[in-house]
Amino acid sequence: MSLLFAPRQWLSIAAFCTAGLGAGLSPALAQDHSRENRIATAVEIALPMLAGYCAVKQGRGKEFAAGFAVETITVQGLKYGLGDAGINRRPNGGDRGFPSGHAALAMYGATNLARKCLPQKPVLGALAYGTALAVGASRIHTRHHNAGQVFSGLAIGYFANGVSVGVGPGGMTMGFDMNF
């Protein structure tokens, strides 16, 4: 694939992202009105949306959805499962801070874009990774998370891209394969 999207597809992508951002941002914006948090939330949603669009176009929709589900279940399971543990305490005093969900979701999208949508475009892949890292840095800067919480979220988002699923006559299979 020479380009991630053909020029005529950008209008569809913009409409898709606008709808998703509107739905996803409204609850987050009601809780925190800081500009940096709004931008991080928008990027946290936009990166996986672009990667999901690409995955569907490439016929990898089920694979993308499986990795997305693993990322989300892992993050939310840890946040709620750790309860009042110190590792789960946010620097701003809040709870359910481990791991950073913003960082995990942004890295899931960035890794999928870089590894599967843009393998022949390393500069664009690096830009996607850099954008996810900027989301993580913003979470530290705004005191929503500490560095360990952000690093853990980034790792979960990265490794969730190795998940694969299959459904056949013998049932459902899940696997993990990631080349470094």
C-alpha positions in Angstrom: 0.0 0.0 0.0 1.7 3.2 -1.1 -0.6 5.6 0.8 -2.5 5.0 4.0 -5.6 6.5 2.3 -6.4 7.7 -1.1 -7.1 11.5 -1.3 -10.8 11.0 -1.9 -11.1 8.9 1.3 -10.1 11.7 3.6 -13.6 13.1 3.6 -15.0 9.7 4.8 -12.2 9.5 7.4 -12.9 13.0 8.7 -16.6 12.2 9.0 -15.9 8.9 10.8 -13.5 10.6 13.2 -15.7 13.6 13.9 -18.6 11.3 14.8 -16.4 9.2 17.0 -14.8 12.1 18.7 -18.1 13.8 19.4 -19.4 10.6 21.0 -16.2 9.9 22.9 -15.3 13.4 24.0 -18.6 14.5 25.6 -18.2 12.6 28.9 -14.5 13.3 29.2 -14.9 17.0 28.6 -17.6 17.2 31.3 -15.0 16.0 33.8 -11.9 18.0 32.9 -12.0 21.2 30.8 -8.2 21.6 30.4 -7.1 22.1 26.9 -4.3 19.6 27.2 -6.6 16.9 28.5 -9.1 17.5 25.6 -6.3 17.2 23.1 -5.0 14.0 24.7 -8.5 12.5 24.7 -9.1 13.4 21.1 -5.8 11.8 20.0 -6.5 8.8 22.3 -9.6 8.3 20.2 -8.4 9.3 16.8 -5.3 7.0 16.6 -7.3 3.8 17.1 -10.1 5.0 14.9 -7.7 5.6 12.0 -6.0 2.2 12.6 -9.5 0.6 12.8 -10.5 2.2 9.5 -7.2 0.9 7.9 -7.7 -2.6 9.4 -11.2 -2.8 7.9 -10.0 -1.6 4.6 -7.2 -4.3 4.7 -9.6 -7.1 5.8 -8.2 -7.2 9.3 -11.2 -6.0 11.2 -11.6 -9.0 13.4 -8.0 -9.0 14.3 -8.1 -5.3 15.2 -11.3 -5.8 17.2 -9.7 -8.7 19.1 -6.6 -6.7 20.0 -8.8 -3.7 21.0 -10.9 -5.9 23.3 -7.8 -7.4 24.9 -6.3 -3.9 25.5 -9.6 -2.6 27.0 -10.3 -5.6 29.2 -6.7 -5.6 30.5 -6.7 -1.9 31.3 -10.1 -1.8 32.9 -9.5 -5.1 34.7 -6.4 -3.7 36.3 -8.0 -0.4 37.2 -10.9 -2.0 38.9 -9.2 -5.1 40.1 -6.4 -3.3 42.0 -9.0 -1.3 44.0 -7.3 0.9 46.7 -3.7 -0.4 46.1 -1.1 2.3 46.1 -0.1 1.6 42.5 -3.7 2.5 41.5 -3.6 6.0 43.1 -3.2 8.9 40.7 -0.8 11.8 41.5 -3.8 14.2 41.6 -5.4 12.0 44.4 -7.9 10.1 42.2 -8.3 6.4 42.0 -8.1 3.8 39.2 -4.9 5.2 37.8 -3.1 2.0 36.9 -2.5 1.7 34.0 -3.1 4.8 31.9 -6.0 4.1 29.6 -5.3 7.1 27.4 -1.7 5.9 26.9 -2.8 2.3 26.2 -5.4 3.2 23.7 -3.2 5.7 21.9 -0.4 3.2 21.7 -2.7 0.5 20.5 -3.7 2.7 17.6 -0.2 4.0 16.9 1.3 0.5 16.8 -1.4 -0.8 14.6 -0.9 2.1 12.2 2.9 1.8 12.2 3.2 -2.0 12.0 0.3 -2.9 9.8 -0.9 0.1 7.9 2.4 2.0 7.3 5.1 -0.7 7.2 6.7 0.9 4.2 6.4 4.4 5.6 8.7 4.5 8.7 8.6 8.3 9.1 4.8 8.2 9.3 5.0 5.2 11.7 7.4 7.1 13.9 5.0 10.1 13.9 2.2 7.8 15.1 4.4 6.4 17.9 5.6 9.9 18.8 1.9 11.1 19.0 1.1 8.2 21.4 4.1 9.1 23.5 3.0 12.7 23.6 -0.4 11.5 24.9 1.4 9.7 27.7 3.6 12.7 28.5 0.5 14.9 28.7 -1.0 12.5 31.3 2.0 12.9 33.5 2.1 16.7 32.9 -1.5 17.1 34.0 -0.9 14.8 37.0 -3.5 12.3 35.9 -0.8 9.6 36.0 2.7 8.9 37.1 5.4 7.6 34.8 4.9 4.0 35.8 1.2 4.2 35.1 1.9 5.7 31.7 4.7 3.3 30.8 2.4 0.3 31.7 -0.4 1.7 29.6 2.0 2.2 26.6 3.2 -1.4 27.0 -0.3 -2.9 27.1 -1.3 -0.9 24.0 1.8 -2.0 22.2 1.6 -5.7 23.0 -2.2 -6.0 22.4 -1.3 -5.7 18.7 0.1 -9.2 18.8 -3.3 -10.8 19.5 -5.0 -12.9 16.9 -8.3 -14.7 16.8 -9.9 -17.2 14.5 -13.3 -18.9 14.3 -13.6 -22.2 12.5 -15.3 -25.5 12.6 -13.3 -26.5 15.6 -14.3 -23.4 17.6 -12.5 -20.2 18.4 -8.7 -19.9 18.6 -6.6 -17.1 20.1 -2.9 -16.6 19.7 -0.1 -14.1 20.2 2.6 -13.4 17.7 4.7 -10.3 17.4 7.9 -9.7 15.5 10.4 -7.2 16.8 
